Amino acid sequence: MRESLSDCHAGRVYALYGLKGLERNEMAEINTPVMHHCIGYHIRGVHDVTEFDWKCFIPFAKKHFSKDL
């Protein structure tokens, strides 16, 4: 899928800023989030937002937007 390729190639841009990308070359499995320090990828395989999605998104958002950091 194209969006999976974009997250793989984004690593080059992150490297320009001294950050690590996802460091992978293959497409992620459905419902198997790949989360690293500054970037994440989550493919769901459905066209709605499920409880599982929120359980992935919220911790990632808290990691990056929490005032406690």
PyMOL Python script that loads the backbone (N, CA, C, O; Angstrom):
from pymol import cmd

cmd.read_pdbstr("""\
ATOM      1  N   MET A   1       0.836  -1.178   0.000  1.00  0.00           N
ATOM      2  CA  MET A   1       0.000   0.000   0.000  1.00  0.00           C
ATOM      3  C   MET A   1       0.885   1.248   0.000  1.00  0.00           C
ATOM      4  O   MET A   1       1.976   1.253   0.570  1.00  0.00           O
ATOM      5  N   ARG A   2       0.406   2.273  -0.632  1.00  0.00           N
ATOM      6  CA  ARG A   2       1.193   3.502  -0.763  1.00  0.00           C
ATOM      7  C   ARG A   2       1.492   4.165   0.565  1.00  0.00           C
ATOM      8  O   ARG A   2       2.603   4.652   0.777  1.00  0.00           O
ATOM      9  N   GLU A   3       0.504   4.192   1.477  1.00  0.00           N
ATOM     10  CA  GLU A   3       0.771   4.856   2.750  1.00  0.00           C
ATOM     11  C   GLU A   3       1.851   4.133   3.542  1.00  0.00           C
ATOM     12  O   GLU A   3       2.585   4.762   4.305  1.00  0.00           O
ATOM     13  N   SER A   4       1.955   2.834   3.372  1.00  0.00           N
ATOM     14  CA  SER A   4       3.011   2.076   4.037  1.00  0.00           C
ATOM     15  C   SER A   4       4.374   2.440   3.459  1.00  0.00           C
ATOM     16  O   SER A   4       5.357   2.540   4.194  1.00  0.00           O
ATOM     17  N   LEU A   5       4.433   2.637   2.153  1.00  0.00           N
ATOM     18  CA  LEU A   5       5.689   3.060   1.532  1.00  0.00           C
ATOM     19  C   LEU A   5       6.111   4.438   2.024  1.00  0.00           C
ATOM     20  O   LEU A   5       7.298   4.700   2.214  1.00  0.00           O
ATOM     21  N   SER A   6       5.141   5.310   2.227  1.00  0.00           N
ATOM     22  CA  SER A   6       5.484   6.659   2.679  1.00  0.00           C
ATOM     23  C   SER A   6       6.093   6.640   4.063  1.00  0.00           C
ATOM     24  O   SER A   6       7.023   7.399   4.336  1.00  0.00           O
ATOM     25  N   ASP A   7       5.589   5.786   4.949  1.00  0.00           N
ATOM     26  CA  ASP A   7       6.193   5.758   6.282  1.00  0.00           C
ATOM     27  C   ASP A   7       7.589   5.130   6.248  1.00  0.00           C
ATOM     28  O   ASP A   7       8.448   5.491   7.052  1.00  0.00           O
ATOM     29  N   CYS A   8       7.815   4.217   5.345  1.00  0.00           N
ATOM     30  CA  CYS A   8       9.159   3.639   5.195  1.00  0.00           C
ATOM     31  C   CYS A   8      10.151   4.692   4.699  1.00  0.00           C
ATOM     32  O   CYS A   8      11.263   4.793   5.218  1.00  0.00           O
ATOM     33  N   HIS A   9       9.753   5.469   3.706  1.00  0.00           N
ATOM     34  CA  HIS A   9      10.640   6.466   3.120  1.00  0.00           C
ATOM     35  C   HIS A   9      10.764   7.723   3.989  1.00  0.00           C
ATOM     36  O   HIS A   9      11.706   8.497   3.819  1.00  0.00           O
ATOM     37  N   ALA A  10       9.845   7.927   4.896  1.00  0.00           N
ATOM     38  CA  ALA A  10       9.929   9.093   5.784  1.00  0.00           C
ATOM     39  C   ALA A  10      11.174   9.041   6.654  1.00  0.00           C
ATOM     40  O   ALA A  10      11.630  10.075   7.143  1.00  0.00           O
ATOM     41  N   GLY A  11      11.726   7.860   6.852  1.00  0.00           N
ATOM     42  CA  GLY A  11      12.935   7.721   7.655  1.00  0.00           C
ATOM     43  C   GLY A  11      14.079   8.576   7.148  1.00  0.00           C
ATOM     44  O   GLY A  11      14.889   9.057   7.940  1.00  0.00           O
ATOM     45  N   ARG A  12      14.157   8.771   5.852  1.00  0.00           N
ATOM     46  CA  ARG A  12      15.208   9.614   5.270  1.00  0.00           C
ATOM     47  C   ARG A  12      15.057  11.063   5.724  1.00  0.00           C
ATOM     48  O   ARG A  12      16.044  11.743   6.007  1.00  0.00           O
ATOM     49  N   VAL A  13      13.826  11.519   5.789  1.00  0.00           N
ATOM     50  CA  VAL A  13      13.568  12.889   6.234  1.00  0.00           C
ATOM     51  C   VAL A  13      13.856  13.017   7.724  1.00  0.00           C
ATOM     52  O   VAL A  13      14.483  13.985   8.153  1.00  0.00           O
ATOM     53  N   TYR A  14      13.409  12.059   8.505  1.00  0.00           N
ATOM     54  CA  TYR A  14      13.693  12.090   9.944  1.00  0.00           C
ATOM     55  C   TYR A  14      15.194  12.104  10.196  1.00  0.00           C
ATOM     56  O   TYR A  14      15.658  12.774  11.119  1.00  0.00           O
ATOM     57  N   ALA A  15      15.955  11.379   9.393  1.00  0.00           N
ATOM     58  CA  ALA A  15      17.412  11.318   9.546  1.00  0.00           C
ATOM     59  C   ALA A  15      18.051  12.691   9.348  1.00  0.00           C
ATOM     60  O   ALA A  15      19.073  12.990   9.966  1.00  0.00           O
ATOM     61  N   LEU A  16      17.466  13.523   8.502  1.00  0.00           N
ATOM     62  CA  LEU A  16      17.986  14.875   8.299  1.00  0.00           C
ATOM     63  C   LEU A  16      17.973  15.688   9.595  1.00  0.00           C
ATOM     64  O   LEU A  16      18.775  16.605   9.774  1.00  0.00           O
ATOM     65  N   TYR A  17      17.058  15.340  10.485  1.00  0.00           N
ATOM     66  CA  TYR A  17      16.919  16.043  11.760  1.00  0.00           C
ATOM     67  C   TYR A  17      17.514  15.252  12.923  1.00  0.00           C
ATOM     68  O   TYR A  17      17.302  15.584  14.090  1.00  0.00           O
ATOM     69  N   GLY A  18      18.259  14.207  12.587  1.00  0.00           N
ATOM     70  CA  GLY A  18      18.897  13.398  13.620  1.00  0.00           C
ATOM     71  C   GLY A  18      17.956  12.475  14.363  1.00  0.00           C
ATOM     72  O   GLY A  18      18.261  12.033  15.471  1.00  0.00           O
ATOM     73  N   LEU A  19      16.812  12.179  13.762  1.00  0.00           N
ATOM     74  CA  LEU A  19      15.812  11.309  14.390  1.00  0.00           C
ATOM     75  C   LEU A  19      15.734   9.983  13.643  1.00  0.00           C
ATOM     76  O   LEU A  19      16.160   9.883  12.492  1.00  0.00           O
ATOM     77  N   LYS A  20      15.195   8.979  14.296  1.00  0.00           N
ATOM     78  CA  LYS A  20      15.023   7.676  13.660  1.00  0.00           C
ATOM     79  C   LYS A  20      13.610   7.540  13.113  1.00  0.00           C
ATOM     80  O   LYS A  20      12.645   7.971  13.744  1.00  0.00           O
ATOM     81  N   GLY A  21      13.498   6.947  11.953  1.00  0.00           N
ATOM     82  CA  GLY A  21      12.200   6.634  11.377  1.00  0.00           C
ATOM     83  C   GLY A  21      11.754   5.268  11.860  1.00  0.00           C
ATOM     84  O   GLY A  21      12.176   4.810  12.921  1.00  0.00           O
ATOM     85  N   LEU A  22      10.910   4.622  11.091  1.00  0.00           N
ATOM     86  CA  LEU A  22      10.408   3.308  11.489  1.00  0.00           C
ATOM     87  C   LEU A  22      11.408   2.189  11.237  1.00  0.00           C
ATOM     88  O   LEU A  22      11.254   1.091  11.772  1.00  0.00           O
ATOM     89  N   GLU A  23      12.419   2.449  10.441  1.00  0.00           N
ATOM     90  CA  GLU A  23      13.483   1.487  10.180  1.00  0.00           C
ATOM     91  C   GLU A  23      12.969   0.116   9.747  1.00  0.00           C
ATOM     92  O   GLU A  23      13.321  -0.915  10.321  1.00  0.00           O
ATOM     93  N   ARG A  24      12.141   0.139   8.738  1.00  0.00           N
ATOM     94  CA  ARG A  24      11.640  -1.110   8.166  1.00  0.00           C
ATOM     95  C   ARG A  24      11.400  -0.888   6.686  1.00  0.00           C
ATOM     96  O   ARG A  24      11.226   0.248   6.245  1.00  0.00           O
ATOM     97  N   ASN A  25      11.389  -1.958   5.924  1.00  0.00           N
ATOM     98  CA  ASN A  25      11.204  -1.853   4.479  1.00  0.00           C
ATOM     99  C   ASN A  25       9.980  -2.596   3.981  1.00  0.00           C
ATOM    100  O   ASN A  25       9.640  -2.514   2.801  1.00  0.00           O
ATOM    101  N   GLU A  26       9.319  -3.317   4.865  1.00  0.00           N
ATOM    102  CA  GLU A  26       8.151  -4.079   4.437  1.00  0.00           C
ATOM    103  C   GLU A  26       6.881  -3.458   5.009  1.00  0.00           C
ATOM    104  O   GLU A  26       6.931  -2.693   5.972  1.00  0.00           O
ATOM    105  N   MET A  27       5.751  -3.793   4.411  1.00  0.00           N
ATOM    106  CA  MET A  27       4.469  -3.281   4.857  1.00  0.00           C
ATOM    107  C   MET A  27       4.109  -3.860   6.217  1.00  0.00           C
ATOM    108  O   MET A  27       4.355  -5.035   6.487  1.00  0.00           O
ATOM    109  N   ALA A  28       3.528  -3.033   7.062  1.00  0.00           N
ATOM    110  CA  ALA A  28       3.093  -3.483   8.382  1.00  0.00           C
ATOM    111  C   ALA A  28       1.903  -4.433   8.243  1.00  0.00           C
ATOM    112  O   ALA A  28       1.115  -4.329   7.303  1.00  0.00           O
ATOM    113  N   GLU A  29       1.791  -5.340   9.175  1.00  0.00           N
ATOM    114  CA  GLU A  29       0.635  -6.242   9.217  1.00  0.00           C
ATOM    115  C   GLU A  29      -0.594  -5.465   9.681  1.00  0.00           C
ATOM    116  O   GLU A  29      -0.467  -4.510  10.447  1.00  0.00           O
ATOM    117  N   ILE A  30      -1.768  -5.862   9.231  1.00  0.00           N
ATOM    118  CA  ILE A  30      -3.014  -5.234   9.657  1.00  0.00           C
ATOM    119  C   ILE A  30      -3.183  -5.438  11.154  1.00  0.00           C
ATOM    120  O   ILE A  30      -2.935  -6.524  11.679  1.00  0.00           O
ATOM    121  N   ASN A  31      -3.611  -4.371  11.838  1.00  0.00           N
ATOM    122  CA  ASN A  31      -3.846  -4.356  13.285  1.00  0.00           C
ATOM    123  C   ASN A  31      -2.603  -4.686  14.106  1.00  0.00           C
ATOM    124  O   ASN A  31      -2.709  -5.228  15.207  1.00  0.00           O
ATOM    125  N   THR A  32      -1.431  -4.361  13.576  1.00  0.00           N
ATOM    126  CA  THR A  32      -0.172  -4.525  14.295  1.00  0.00           C
ATOM    127  C   THR A  32       0.576  -3.193  14.229  1.00  0.00           C
ATOM    128  O   THR A  32       1.435  -3.005  13.368  1.00  0.00           O
ATOM    129  N   PRO A  33       0.251  -2.271  15.137  1.00  0.00           N
ATOM    130  CA  PRO A  33       0.874  -0.947  15.098  1.00  0.00           C
ATOM    131  C   PRO A  33       2.393  -1.024  15.238  1.00  0.00           C
ATOM    132  O   PRO A  33       2.932  -1.864  15.957  1.00  0.00           O
ATOM    133  N   VAL A  34       3.057  -0.128  14.533  1.00  0.00           N
ATOM    134  CA  VAL A  34       4.505   0.011  14.633  1.00  0.00           C
ATOM    135  C   VAL A  34       4.735   1.403  15.205  1.00  0.00           C
ATOM    136  O   VAL A  34       4.481   2.401  14.530  1.00  0.00           O
ATOM    137  N   MET A  35       5.208   1.477  16.428  1.00  0.00           N
ATOM    138  CA  MET A  35       5.391   2.760  17.085  1.00  0.00           C
ATOM    139  C   MET A  35       6.832   2.894  17.556  1.00  0.00           C
ATOM    140  O   MET A  35       7.386   1.990  18.181  1.00  0.00           O
ATOM    141  N   HIS A  36       7.423   4.037  17.242  1.00  0.00           N
ATOM    142  CA  HIS A  36       8.767   4.352  17.702  1.00  0.00           C
ATOM    143  C   HIS A  36       8.725   5.709  18.384  1.00  0.00           C
ATOM    144  O   HIS A  36       7.655   6.275  18.605  1.00  0.00           O
ATOM    145  N   HIS A  37       9.872   6.208  18.706  1.00  0.00           N
ATOM    146  CA  HIS A  37       9.944   7.443  19.483  1.00  0.00           C
ATOM    147  C   HIS A  37       9.169   8.608  18.863  1.00  0.00           C
ATOM    148  O   HIS A  37       8.396   9.269  19.556  1.00  0.00           O
ATOM    149  N   CYS A  38       9.362   8.862  17.591  1.00  0.00           N
ATOM    150  CA  CYS A  38       8.759  10.066  17.012  1.00  0.00           C
ATOM    151  C   CYS A  38       7.821   9.793  15.838  1.00  0.00           C
ATOM    152  O   CYS A  38       7.270  10.736  15.270  1.00  0.00           O
ATOM    153  N   ILE A  39       7.628   8.554  15.467  1.00  0.00           N
ATOM    154  CA  ILE A  39       6.752   8.242  14.338  1.00  0.00           C
ATOM    155  C   ILE A  39       6.054   6.907  14.603  1.00  0.00           C
ATOM    156  O   ILE A  39       6.607   6.016  15.248  1.00  0.00           O
ATOM    157  N   GLY A  40       4.851   6.794  14.102  1.00  0.00           N
ATOM    158  CA  GLY A  40       4.115   5.545  14.253  1.00  0.00           C
ATOM    159  C   GLY A  40       3.291   5.265  13.014  1.00  0.00           C
ATOM    160  O   GLY A  40       3.012   6.162  12.219  1.00  0.00           O
ATOM    161  N   TYR A  41       2.908   4.015  12.862  1.00  0.00           N
ATOM    162  CA  TYR A  41       2.086   3.609  11.725  1.00  0.00           C
ATOM    163  C   TYR A  41       1.121   2.536  12.190  1.00  0.00           C
ATOM    164  O   TYR A  41       1.504   1.605  12.899  1.00  0.00           O
ATOM    165  N   HIS A  42      -0.133   2.671  11.785  1.00  0.00           N
ATOM    166  CA  HIS A  42      -1.169   1.720  12.191  1.00  0.00           C
ATOM    167  C   HIS A  42      -2.142   1.541  11.035  1.00  0.00           C
ATOM    168  O   HIS A  42      -2.877   2.470  10.700  1.00  0.00           O
ATOM    169  N   ILE A  43      -2.159   0.370  10.424  1.00  0.00           N
ATOM    170  CA  ILE A  43      -3.121   0.069   9.353  1.00  0.00           C
ATOM    171  C   ILE A  43      -4.186  -0.853   9.930  1.00  0.00           C
ATOM    172  O   ILE A  43      -3.874  -1.831  10.609  1.00  0.00           O
ATOM    173  N   ARG A  44      -5.423  -0.537   9.659  1.00  0.00           N
ATOM    174  CA  ARG A  44      -6.517  -1.218  10.317  1.00  0.00           C
ATOM    175  C   ARG A  44      -7.256  -2.216   9.434  1.00  0.00           C
ATOM    176  O   ARG A  44      -7.670  -3.269   9.920  1.00  0.00           O
ATOM    177  N   GLY A  45      -7.426  -1.920   8.180  1.00  0.00           N
ATOM    178  CA  GLY A  45      -8.137  -2.829   7.295  1.00  0.00           C
ATOM    179  C   GLY A  45      -9.644  -2.635   7.287  1.00  0.00           C
ATOM    180  O   GLY A  45     -10.364  -3.369   6.611  1.00  0.00           O
ATOM    181  N   VAL A  46     -10.127  -1.646   8.039  1.00  0.00           N
ATOM    182  CA  VAL A  46     -11.562  -1.332   8.055  1.00  0.00           C
ATOM    183  C   VAL A  46     -11.726   0.179   7.909  1.00  0.00           C
ATOM    184  O   VAL A  46     -10.779   0.937   8.118  1.00  0.00           O
ATOM    185  N   HIS A  47     -12.928   0.606   7.552  1.00  0.00           N
ATOM    186  CA  HIS A  47     -13.176   2.031   7.325  1.00  0.00           C
ATOM    187  C   HIS A  47     -13.985   2.650   8.451  1.00  0.00           C
ATOM    188  O   HIS A  47     -14.907   3.428   8.205  1.00  0.00           O
ATOM    189  N   ASP A  48     -13.650   2.313   9.661  1.00  0.00           N
ATOM    190  CA  ASP A  48     -14.244   2.960  10.814  1.00  0.00           C
ATOM    191  C   ASP A  48     -13.183   3.030  11.899  1.00  0.00           C
ATOM    192  O   ASP A  48     -12.107   2.452  11.749  1.00  0.00           O
ATOM    193  N   VAL A  49     -13.469   3.721  12.973  1.00  0.00           N
ATOM    194  CA  VAL A  49     -12.522   3.836  14.073  1.00  0.00           C
ATOM    195  C   VAL A  49     -13.038   2.952  15.201  1.00  0.00           C
ATOM    196  O   VAL A  49     -14.148   3.137  15.699  1.00  0.00           O
ATOM    197  N   THR A  50     -12.221   2.001  15.587  1.00  0.00           N
ATOM    198  CA  THR A  50     -12.633   1.028  16.588  1.00  0.00           C
ATOM    199  C   THR A  50     -11.975   1.315  17.939  1.00  0.00           C
ATOM    200  O   THR A  50     -11.100   2.175  18.042  1.00  0.00           O
ATOM    201  N   GLU A  51     -12.398   0.595  18.958  1.00  0.00           N
ATOM    202  CA  GLU A  51     -11.790   0.726  20.282  1.00  0.00           C
ATOM    203  C   GLU A  51     -10.299   0.400  20.224  1.00  0.00           C
ATOM    204  O   GLU A  51      -9.492   1.050  20.888  1.00  0.00           O
ATOM    205  N   PHE A  52      -9.938  -0.599  19.435  1.00  0.00           N
ATOM    206  CA  PHE A  52      -8.535  -0.967  19.276  1.00  0.00           C
ATOM    207  C   PHE A  52      -7.726   0.206  18.724  1.00  0.00           C
ATOM    208  O   PHE A  52      -6.604   0.450  19.167  1.00  0.00           O
ATOM    209  N   ASP A  53      -8.292   0.933  17.756  1.00  0.00           N
ATOM    210  CA  ASP A  53      -7.608   2.096  17.185  1.00  0.00           C
ATOM    211  C   ASP A  53      -7.312   3.134  18.266  1.00  0.00           C
ATOM    212  O   ASP A  53      -6.196   3.647  18.351  1.00  0.00           O
ATOM    213  N   TRP A  54      -8.316   3.443  19.091  1.00  0.00           N
ATOM    214  CA  TRP A  54      -8.120   4.431  20.145  1.00  0.00           C
ATOM    215  C   TRP A  54      -7.074   3.970  21.150  1.00  0.00           C
ATOM    216  O   TRP A  54      -6.320   4.782  21.686  1.00  0.00           O
ATOM    217  N   LYS A  55      -7.030   2.672  21.403  1.00  0.00           N
ATOM    218  CA  LYS A  55      -6.023   2.139  22.333  1.00  0.00           C
ATOM    219  C   LYS A  55      -4.608   2.272  21.762  1.00  0.00           C
ATOM    220  O   LYS A  55      -3.632   2.196  22.507  1.00  0.00           O
ATOM    221  N   CYS A  56      -4.495   2.466  20.471  1.00  0.00           N
ATOM    222  CA  CYS A  56      -3.203   2.722  19.836  1.00  0.00           C
ATOM    223  C   CYS A  56      -2.922   4.217  19.743  1.00  0.00           C
ATOM    224  O   CYS A  56      -1.814   4.665  20.041  1.00  0.00           O
ATOM    225  N   PHE A  57      -3.925   4.987  19.330  1.00  0.00           N
ATOM    226  CA  PHE A  57      -3.729   6.411  19.077  1.00  0.00           C
ATOM    227  C   PHE A  57      -3.489   7.220  20.353  1.00  0.00           C
ATOM    228  O   PHE A  57      -2.593   8.063  20.396  1.00  0.00           O
ATOM    229  N   ILE A  58      -4.285   6.966  21.385  1.00  0.00           N
ATOM    230  CA  ILE A  58      -4.221   7.788  22.599  1.00  0.00           C
ATOM    231  C   ILE A  58      -2.859   7.706  23.284  1.00  0.00           C
ATOM    232  O   ILE A  58      -2.298   8.756  23.598  1.00  0.00           O
ATOM    233  N   PRO A  59      -2.292   6.520  23.535  1.00  0.00           N
ATOM    234  CA  PRO A  59      -0.961   6.488  24.155  1.00  0.00           C
ATOM    235  C   PRO A  59       0.110   7.180  23.293  1.00  0.00           C
ATOM    236  O   PRO A  59       1.007   7.836  23.824  1.00  0.00           O
ATOM    237  N   PHE A  60       0.012   7.033  21.976  1.00  0.00           N
ATOM    238  CA  PHE A  60       0.974   7.685  21.096  1.00  0.00           C
ATOM    239  C   PHE A  60       0.833   9.200  21.198  1.00  0.00           C
ATOM    240  O   PHE A  60       1.837   9.908  21.282  1.00  0.00           O
ATOM    241  N   ALA A  61      -0.399   9.707  21.193  1.00  0.00           N
ATOM    242  CA  ALA A  61      -0.631  11.144  21.311  1.00  0.00           C
ATOM    243  C   ALA A  61      -0.166  11.660  22.667  1.00  0.00           C
ATOM    244  O   ALA A  61       0.455  12.720  22.746  1.00  0.00           O
ATOM    245  N   LYS A  62      -0.463  10.920  23.735  1.00  0.00           N
ATOM    246  CA  LYS A  62      -0.024  11.344  25.066  1.00  0.00           C
ATOM    247  C   LYS A  62       1.494  11.431  25.139  1.00  0.00           C
ATOM    248  O   LYS A  62       2.041  12.333  25.774  1.00  0.00           O
ATOM    249  N   LYS A  63       2.161  10.508  24.498  1.00  0.00           N
ATOM    250  CA  LYS A  63       3.622  10.497  24.494  1.00  0.00           C
ATOM    251  C   LYS A  63       4.169  11.780  23.884  1.00  0.00           C
ATOM    252  O   LYS A  63       5.207  12.277  24.320  1.00  0.00           O
ATOM    253  N   HIS A  64       3.487  12.318  22.884  1.00  0.00           N
ATOM    254  CA  HIS A  64       3.990  13.483  22.157  1.00  0.00           C
ATOM    255  C   HIS A  64       3.394  14.810  22.588  1.00  0.00           C
ATOM    256  O   HIS A  64       3.995  15.859  22.355  1.00  0.00           O
ATOM    257  N   PHE A  65       2.221  14.785  23.215  1.00  0.00           N
ATOM    258  CA  PHE A  65       1.551  16.038  23.540  1.00  0.00           C
ATOM    259  C   PHE A  65       1.315  16.243  25.026  1.00  0.00           C
ATOM    260  O   PHE A  65       0.705  17.237  25.419  1.00  0.00           O
ATOM    261  N   SER A  66       1.782  15.327  25.855  1.00  0.00           N
ATOM    262  CA  SER A  66       1.571  15.438  27.286  1.00  0.00           C
ATOM    263  C   SER A  66       2.383  16.590  27.869  1.00  0.00           C
ATOM    264  O   SER A  66       3.528  16.809  27.472  1.00  0.00           O
ATOM    265  N   LYS A  67       1.801  17.316  28.796  1.00  0.00           N
ATOM    266  CA  LYS A  67       2.502  18.409  29.471  1.00  0.00           C
ATOM    267  C   LYS A  67       3.541  17.880  30.443  1.00  0.00           C
ATOM    268  O   LYS A  67       4.414  18.625  30.889  1.00  0.00           O
ATOM    269  N   ASP A  68       3.451  16.585  30.777  1.00  0.00           N
ATOM    270  CA  ASP A  68       4.358  15.990  31.746  1.00  0.00           C
ATOM    271  C   ASP A  68       5.718  15.646  31.149  1.00  0.00           C
ATOM    272  O   ASP A  68       6.613  15.222  31.879  1.00  0.00           O
ATOM    273  N   LEU A  69       5.896  15.816  29.838  1.00  0.00           N
ATOM    274  CA  LEU A  69       7.167  15.437  29.207  1.00  0.00           C
ATOM    275  C   LEU A  69       8.287  16.354  29.574  1.00  0.00           C
ATOM    276  O   LEU A  69       9.415  16.162  29.121  1.00  0.00           O
TER     277      LEU A  69
END
""", "prot")
cmd.dss("prot")
cmd.show_as("cartoon", "prot")
cmd.util.cbc("prot")
cmd.orient("prot")
